[in-house]
């Protein structure tokens, strides 16, 4: 069986890596992620403090992964300002 199969309960390091990369993109809730077979965006939040988070969900395995974005140094000023307050 393919280790990245959507029905495999083990989440591999490669899948976590892809989720980390995908957390920097904006998705609609419920959107299936092409590079993450079996996973979809359950929720995504961006707030004025600079916190950005996306929850990926696999309905086949009933697993969820919460991925946080890091600092976005090359983003627009309205997104940089919260990072500079620290």
C-alpha positions as CSV (number, residue, x, y, z in Angstrom):
1,X,0.0,0.0,0.0
2,X,1.2,3.5,-0.8
3,X,2.4,5.2,2.4
4,X,0.7,8.4,1.3
5,X,-2.7,6.7,0.7
6,X,-5.6,8.7,2.1
7,X,-6.7,5.7,4.1
8,X,-3.4,5.1,5.8
9,X,-3.6,6.2,9.5
10,X,0.1,7.0,9.8
11,X,0.9,10.5,8.8
12,X,4.4,10.5,7.3
13,X,7.1,13.1,7.6
14,X,6.6,14.0,3.9
15,X,2.9,14.7,4.5
16,X,3.7,16.9,7.5
17,X,6.3,18.7,5.3
18,X,3.7,19.3,2.6
19,X,1.2,20.6,5.2
20,X,3.8,23.0,6.5
21,X,4.3,24.3,3.0
22,X,0.6,24.5,2.2
23,X,-0.1,26.5,5.4
24,X,1.4,29.5,3.6
25,X,-1.3,29.5,1.0
26,X,-4.9,30.7,1.2
27,X,-7.6,28.1,0.7
28,X,-11.3,27.9,0.9
29,X,-12.8,25.8,3.7
30,X,-13.6,22.3,2.3
31,X,-11.1,22.6,-0.6
32,X,-9.3,19.4,-1.3
33,X,-5.5,19.8,-1.6
34,X,-4.0,18.3,-4.7
35,X,-0.5,17.6,-3.1
36,X,-2.2,16.0,-0.1
37,X,-4.4,13.2,-1.4
38,X,-7.4,12.6,1.0
39,X,-6.9,15.8,2.9
40,X,-9.0,19.0,2.8
41,X,-9.0,22.4,4.6
42,X,-11.3,22.2,7.6
43,X,-10.7,25.8,8.7
44,X,-8.2,28.6,8.2
45,X,-7.7,31.7,10.4
46,X,-5.7,34.9,10.0
47,X,-5.9,37.6,12.6
48,X,-4.5,41.0,13.2
49,X,-1.9,39.8,15.7
50,X,-0.2,38.0,12.8
51,X,-1.3,34.5,13.8
52,X,-2.1,32.3,10.8
53,X,-3.3,28.8,11.2
54,X,-4.9,26.2,8.9
55,X,-6.5,22.9,9.9
56,X,-6.2,20.0,7.5
57,X,-8.7,17.2,7.8
58,X,-8.8,13.7,6.4
59,X,-12.4,12.4,6.4
60,X,-11.4,8.8,5.6
61,X,-9.2,8.5,8.7
62,X,-11.0,11.1,10.9
63,X,-7.6,12.8,11.5
64,X,-6.9,16.5,11.8
65,X,-3.6,18.4,11.7
66,X,-3.3,22.0,12.8
67,X,-0.5,23.9,10.9
68,X,0.8,27.3,12.0
69,X,2.6,29.7,9.7
70,X,5.8,31.2,10.6
71,X,6.8,34.9,10.3
72,X,6.3,36.2,6.8
73,X,9.1,38.7,6.4
74,X,8.4,39.4,2.7
75,X,4.7,40.1,3.2
76,X,2.9,43.4,3.0
77,X,3.2,45.9,5.9
78,X,-0.2,45.1,7.4
79,X,1.0,41.5,7.8
80,X,4.5,42.4,9.0
81,X,3.5,44.9,11.7
82,X,2.4,42.3,14.3
83,X,5.8,40.5,13.9
84,X,7.6,43.7,14.5
85,X,5.8,44.4,17.8
86,X,7.5,41.5,19.6
